[in-house]
């Protein structure tokens, strides 16, 4: 409903537009749910300052909470804003073009994936909340 306040949507990223139409848009893409219903999803630059700072790839399966529904030229739209949260449920292996922010992030549009959590991994360290004063950042290399 384009007049609704917030929506939760879930689906697969089927296509990402190479160059968003506005400098305020980080990514513009199409999302399709299991029923075959699609919408145009816009991730606005301001969303990058909220709880969601992720770059989407084609093929990603995502869930958006607190998206802003709308309609543009007869197409259902959902905006990801600074109030939205986005969860990537499954990683896709397609391209991940972004807007003008890619230059300021110091990358060519490639989006490194967050490593999956592994409690036994040498790259993850446990820390007690009582020992936060002694916490240091450690970078391990291969």
C-alpha positions in Angstrom: 0.0 0.0 0.0 1.7 3.2 -1.2 -0.1 5.2 1.5 1.1 2.9 4.4 3.7 4.1 6.9 6.2 1.3 6.9 6.5 -2.2 5.4 8.5 -5.4 5.8 9.5 -7.0 2.5 11.5 -10.1 1.7 12.7 -11.3 -1.7 15.6 -11.9 -4.1 17.5 -9.1 -5.8 16.8 -9.7 -9.4 18.5 -6.7 -11.0 20.6 -3.7 -9.8 20.6 -0.6 -11.9 24.2 0.2 -13.0 24.0 4.0 -12.4 21.2 5.4 -10.1 19.4 8.4 -11.5 20.1 10.6 -8.5 23.3 11.3 -6.5 21.3 10.7 -3.3 20.7 7.1 -4.3 23.2 4.5 -3.2 21.6 1.5 -5.0 18.5 1.1 -7.0 17.3 -2.4 -7.7 14.4 -4.8 -8.3 13.3 -7.2 -5.6 11.0 -10.2 -6.2 9.2 -12.2 -3.5 8.3 -15.9 -3.6 4.9 -15.2 -5.2 6.6 -13.4 -8.2 5.6 -9.9 -7.1 8.3 -7.3 -7.6 9.1 -3.8 -6.5 11.7 -1.2 -7.2 13.9 -0.8 -4.1 15.9 2.4 -3.5 18.7 2.4 -0.9 19.2 6.1 -0.2 22.6 7.5 0.8 21.1 8.6 4.2 20.4 4.9 4.9 24.1 4.4 5.1 24.1 6.3 8.4 21.5 4.2 10.0 21.5 0.6 11.2 22.0 -0.7 7.7 25.3 -0.2 5.9 25.4 -3.0 3.4 25.9 -3.3 -0.4 23.5 -5.7 -2.1 24.5 -8.1 -4.9 22.2 -9.5 -7.5 21.0 -12.9 -6.2 21.0 -11.8 -2.6 17.9 -12.8 -0.6 17.0 -9.9 1.7 14.5 -8.8 4.3 13.8 -5.1 4.7 12.2 -3.8 8.0 10.6 -0.4 8.2 10.8 0.3 4.4 8.9 3.3 3.1 6.3 2.1 0.5 5.4 4.2 -2.5 4.6 4.3 -6.2 6.4 5.9 -9.1 5.0 6.0 -12.6 2.8 3.0 -11.8 5.6 0.9 -10.2 5.5 -0.2 -6.6 8.5 1.2 -4.7 10.1 0.7 -1.3 12.7 3.1 0.0 15.4 2.0 2.4 15.9 5.0 4.7 18.0 5.7 7.9 15.1 4.2 9.9 15.1 0.9 7.9 17.0 -2.3 8.7 18.1 -4.8 6.1 19.1 -8.4 6.7 20.8 -10.4 4.0 19.4 -13.9 4.4 21.4 -15.5 1.6 24.3 -14.2 -0.3 24.1 -13.9 -4.1 27.0 -14.0 -6.4 26.0 -11.3 -8.9 27.3 -7.8 -9.5 26.9 -5.0 -6.9 26.9 -1.7 -8.7 26.5 1.4 -6.4 26.0 5.1 -6.8 28.5 7.9 -6.3 29.4 6.7 -2.8 31.7 4.0 -4.2 34.4 6.7 -4.8 34.2 8.1 -1.3 34.4 4.5 0.1 37.6 4.1 -1.7 36.5 1.1 -3.8 35.5 0.4 -7.4 32.0 -0.8 -6.4 33.2 -4.2 -5.2 31.7 -5.0 -1.9 33.7 -7.3 0.5 31.4 -9.7 2.3 31.4 -10.0 6.1 33.0 -13.2 7.1 30.6 -15.6 8.7 30.9 -15.8 12.5 32.9 -18.8 13.7 33.6 -19.0 17.5 36.6 -21.3 16.8 38.2 -19.0 14.2 41.5 -17.3 15.0 40.1 -14.1 13.5 37.4 -13.8 16.2 38.1 -13.0 19.8 35.9 -13.3 22.8 36.0 -10.4 25.3 34.2 -10.0 28.6 32.2 -6.8 29.2 34.2 -6.3 32.4 37.5 -6.2 30.4 36.6 -3.5 27.9 39.3 -1.2 29.2 41.9 -3.6 28.1 40.4 -4.4 24.7 42.6 -3.8 21.7 42.0 -4.2 18.0 43.9 -7.1 16.6 44.4 -7.8 12.9 45.7 -11.3 12.0 47.1 -12.1 8.6 47.5 -15.4 6.9 
